[in-house]
């Protein structure tokens, strides 16, 4: 007969990989929305490229995984039920925002989910406030940096090619945008797959399989595959919001957006800062739109996106809290 704690561990790992899969199709738009909207690539080609490079990016580093796994909650208060409820809260919010086509942050969702679950288990004293300050600061600053870089890169491009016709610029940048989209897809993998790596490793430490927080190779592989498969499934609802409804983009704009975003994400991942790829790419699009004129931005869509951003952490925390309260009588703590 299987040990109940082993069953819980299997449920946690399954839920974490499901979250990674959902993260893949939920956040596909982060990597490919701009190149699809400018017709630099077809939807199928863009999704295939993103899936492969998401996988590659997910394999190169575990610094963000360590921040998620050790920086949010006190390890002594992490049980399998806490991790499971946290993941389920994040999944529910991701599916809600995907249904309505809102590019909300999966990074925010998993952080909020873990917070809500550990509060349900042990109260607010179990939270690592210093670690959370670092995480929240990175999540606040990254959109600001993304907007600034998107604006600056776009202005530089306009200045460099001011004597070139728009047709010639876009013809050449349509090819270059494929490279920038690949760069963005790779950086997406370095950031987002690591959230689930951190959660699974946290569960393995709690179970006793690991004596220290070190991400095993099989966890890296499993999370990379899950994200790649999710990305391959696509996420057209959010692609449409980000790539078409928010700001109308040409290839040169898409190139600037993807280059600025990938730079921010890779820089943050290299120092273990769990930025939201959703926030960075969307804010870079905003910066590029502002370089044209204020009216180039669909402010109604911007408002919807902002609401989703503000609600994500508290909403996913509440859902995880409820999941913990509902599941504990059934599965135990």
C-alpha positions in Angstrom: 0.0 0.0 0.0 1.4 3.4 -1.0 2.4 5.8 1.7 0.0 8.8 1.9 2.9 11.2 1.9 4.3 9.7 -1.3 0.8 10.0 -2.9 0.8 13.7 -1.9 4.3 14.2 -3.4 3.1 12.6 -6.7 0.1 14.9 -6.7 2.3 18.0 -6.1 4.7 17.0 -8.9 1.8 16.4 -11.2 0.2 19.7 -10.4 3.5 21.6 -10.8 4.0 20.1 -14.3 0.4 20.9 -15.1 1.0 24.5 -14.0 4.2 24.6 -16.3 2.1 23.3 -19.2 -0.6 25.9 -18.6 2.2 28.5 -18.2 3.4 27.5 -21.6 0.2 28.1 -23.5 -0.8 31.0 -21.3 2.5 32.9 -21.8 3.2 31.8 -25.4 2.1 35.3 -26.4 5.1 36.7 -24.5 7.5 35.3 -27.0 5.6 35.3 -30.2 2.7 37.8 -30.2 4.6 40.5 -31.9 6.2 38.4 -34.7 2.7 36.8 -35.4 1.0 40.2 -35.5 3.6 41.6 -37.9 3.4 38.4 -40.0 7.1 37.8 -39.7 6.2 34.2 -38.9 3.0 32.1 -39.2 1.3 31.1 -35.9 2.4 27.5 -36.3 6.1 28.4 -37.1 6.2 30.9 -34.3 4.8 28.5 -31.7 7.1 25.7 -32.8 10.1 27.9 -32.5 9.0 29.2 -29.1 8.4 25.6 -27.8 11.9 24.5 -28.8 13.6 27.6 -27.4 11.5 27.6 -24.2 12.9 24.1 -23.6 16.5 25.2 -24.2 16.2 28.3 -22.0 14.7 26.3 -19.2 17.7 24.0 -19.0 20.5 26.6 -18.5 20.0 28.0 -15.0 18.2 27.4 -11.6 18.8 30.7 -9.9 15.2 31.8 -10.2 14.1 28.4 -9.0 16.1 28.9 -5.8 14.5 32.3 -5.2 11.0 30.8 -5.6 11.8 27.8 -3.5 13.6 29.5 -0.6 12.7 33.1 -0.7 8.9 33.2 -0.2 8.1 31.0 2.8 9.8 29.5 5.9 10.8 25.9 4.8 9.7 24.5 8.2 6.1 25.5 7.4 6.1 24.0 3.9 4.1 20.8 3.7 3.0 18.9 0.6 -0.5 20.3 1.1 0.8 23.8 1.2 2.6 23.3 -2.1 -0.3 21.6 -3.7 -2.8 24.2 -2.7 -0.4 27.0 -3.8 -0.1 25.5 -7.3 -3.8 24.9 -7.6 -4.6 28.5 -6.7 -2.1 29.7 -9.4 -3.6 27.3 -12.0 -7.2 28.5 -11.4 -6.2 32.1 -11.8 -4.1 31.4 -14.9 -7.1 29.6 -16.5 -9.5 32.5 -15.7 -7.2 35.1 -17.2 -6.5 32.9 -20.2 -10.2 32.5 -20.8 -10.7 36.3 -20.9 -7.6 36.8 -22.9 -5.8 38.8 -20.2 -1.9 38.5 -20.1 -1.7 38.2 -16.4 1.6 37.0 -14.8 2.1 33.3 -14.0 5.0 34.5 -11.8 2.7 36.6 -9.7 0.2 33.7 -9.6 2.5 31.1 -8.2 3.9 33.6 -5.7 0.4 34.6 -4.6 -0.6 30.9 -4.5 2.2 29.9 -2.2 1.6 32.9 0.1 -2.1 32.1 0.4 -1.5 28.4 1.1 1.2 29.0 3.8 -1.0 31.6 5.4 -3.9 29.1 5.6 -1.4 26.6 7.1 0.6 28.6 9.6 -0.4 32.3 9.4 1.5 35.3 8.1 4.5 34.7 10.4 5.5 31.9 8.1 6.2 34.3 5.2 9.7 35.5 4.4 9.0 39.2 4.2 12.6 40.1 3.3 12.6 37.6 0.4 9.1 38.8 -0.7 10.3 42.4 -0.7 13.0 41.5 -3.2 10.6 39.5 -5.4 7.9 42.2 -5.4 10.5 44.9 -6.0 11.7 43.0 -9.1 8.2 42.5 -10.3 7.5 46.3 -9.9 10.7 47.5 -11.4 10.8 45.2 -14.5 7.8 46.8 -16.2 9.3 50.2 -15.7 12.6 49.1 -17.2 10.8 47.3 -20.0 8.8 50.5 -20.9 11.9 52.6 -20.8 14.0 50.2 -22.9 11.2 49.7 -25.4 10.9 53.4 -25.9 14.7 54.0 -26.1 15.4 51.2 -28.5 12.5 52.3 -30.8 13.7 55.9 -30.8 17.3 54.8 -31.6 15.9 52.7 -34.5 13.9 55.7 -35.8 16.9 57.9 -35.6 19.2 55.4 -37.3 16.8 54.8 -40.2 15.2 58.2 -40.5 16.2 58.5 -44.2 14.9 55.0 -45.1 11.4 54.4 -46.4 9.0 52.6 -44.0 8.6 49.8 -46.6 12.3 49.1 -46.7 12.7 49.2 -43.0 9.9 46.7 -42.4 11.1 44.4 -45.2 14.5 44.1 -43.5 13.2 44.0 -40.0 10.7 41.2 -40.8 13.7 38.9 -41.1 15.5 40.4 -38.1 12.4 40.0 -36.0 12.6 36.2 -36.3 15.9 36.4 -34.5 14.6 38.8 -31.8 11.6 36.5 -31.3 13.9 33.5 -30.9 15.9 35.5 -28.3 12.7 36.4 -26.5 11.5 32.7 -26.5 14.8 31.6 -25.1 14.7 34.2 -22.3 11.1 33.2 -21.5 12.3 29.6 -20.8 15.1 30.8 -18.5 12.6 32.7 -16.4 9.2 30.9 -16.4 10.0 27.1 -16.3 12.0 27.7 -13.1 9.0 28.6 -11.1 7.8 25.0 -11.2 11.4 23.7 -10.7 11.4 25.7 -7.5 8.1 24.4 -6.4 8.9 20.7 -7.1 12.3 20.9 -5.4 10.6 22.5 -2.4 8.2 19.5 -2.2 11.1 17.1 -2.5 12.9 18.8 0.4 9.7 18.7 2.4 9.3 15.0 1.7 12.9 14.2 2.7 14.1 13.1 -0.8 16.6 16.0 -0.8 18.5 17.2 2.2 19.3 20.6 0.6 17.6 22.8 -2.0 19.4 21.7 -5.2 17.3 21.2 -8.4 17.7 17.7 -9.7 18.4 17.2 -13.5 15.1 15.2 -13.9 13.2 18.1 -12.5 14.8 20.5 -15.0 14.0 18.1 -17.8 10.4 17.5 -16.7 9.6 21.2 -16.3 11.3 22.1 -19.6 9.3 19.5 -21.5 6.0 20.5 -19.8 6.6 24.2 -20.7 7.6 23.3 -24.3 4.5 21.2 -24.8 2.3 23.9 -23.4 3.9 26.5 -25.6 3.3 24.1 -28.6 -0.4 24.1 -27.7 -0.5 27.9 -28.2 -2.6 30.6 -26.6 -4.3 32.5 -29.3 -6.6 34.5 -27.0 -3.7 36.2 -25.3 -1.7 36.5 -28.5 -4.5 38.5 -30.0 -4.7 40.9 -26.9 -1.0 41.5 -26.8 -0.1 41.4 -30.4 -3.1 43.1 -32.1 -5.4 44.8 -29.7 -3.0 46.7 -27.5 -0.7 48.5 -30.0 -0.6 48.0 -33.8 2.9 46.8 -34.6 5.1 46.7 -37.7 8.2 44.4 -37.9 10.6 47.2 -36.7 8.4 47.7 -33.6 8.3 44.0 -32.9 12.1 43.7 -33.2 12.5 46.5 -30.6 9.9 45.0 -28.3 11.4 41.6 -28.3 15.0 42.8 -28.0 14.3 45.1 -25.1 12.2 42.4 -23.3 14.7 39.6 -23.7 17.5 41.9 -22.4 15.5 42.7 -19.2 14.5 39.0 -18.6 17.9 37.5 -19.2 19.5 40.1 -17.0 17.1 39.5 -14.2 17.3 35.7 -14.5 21.1 35.8 -14.3 20.9 37.2 -10.8 17.9 35.1 -9.7 15.2 37.8 -9.9 11.9 36.2 -10.8 10.5 38.9 -13.2 7.2 38.5 -15.0 7.8 37.9 -18.7 4.2 39.0 -19.2 4.8 42.3 -17.6 8.1 42.9 -19.3 6.9 42.2 -22.9 3.6 44.1 -22.4 5.4 47.1 -20.9 8.0 47.0 -23.8 5.1 47.2 -26.2 3.7 50.2 -24.3 7.1 51.9 -24.6 7.3 51.3 -28.3 3.7 52.6 -28.7 4.5 55.7 -26.7 7.5 56.4 -29.0 4.9 56.9 -31.8 2.2 58.8 -30.0 -0.1 58.5 -27.0 -3.0 57.5 -29.2 -1.1 54.6 -30.6 -1.9 52.7 -27.4 -5.3 51.2 -26.9 -5.8 52.5 -23.3 -8.9 50.4 -22.8 -6.9 47.3 -23.3 -4.1 48.8 -21.1 -6.6 49.3 -18.4 -7.8 45.7 -18.5 -4.2 44.4 -18.4 -3.4 46.7 -15.4 -6.5 45.3 -13.5 -5.3 41.8 -14.1 -1.8 42.7 -12.9 -3.1 44.3 -9.7 -5.5 41.4 -8.9 -3.2 38.5 -9.6 -1.3 38.1 -6.4 -4.3 38.6 -4.0 -6.7 36.6 -6.2 -4.4 33.6 -6.5 -3.6 33.8 -2.8 -7.3 33.7 -2.0 -7.9 30.8 -4.3 -4.9 28.9 -2.8 -6.2 29.6 0.7 -9.6 28.2 -0.3 -8.0 25.1 -1.9 -6.1 24.4 1.3 -9.2 24.7 3.5 -11.2 22.5 1.1 -8.5 19.8 0.5 -7.1 19.5 4.1 -10.1 17.5 5.5 -9.8 15.2 2.5 -6.1 14.7 2.1 -4.7 15.9 5.4 -2.0 18.5 6.1 
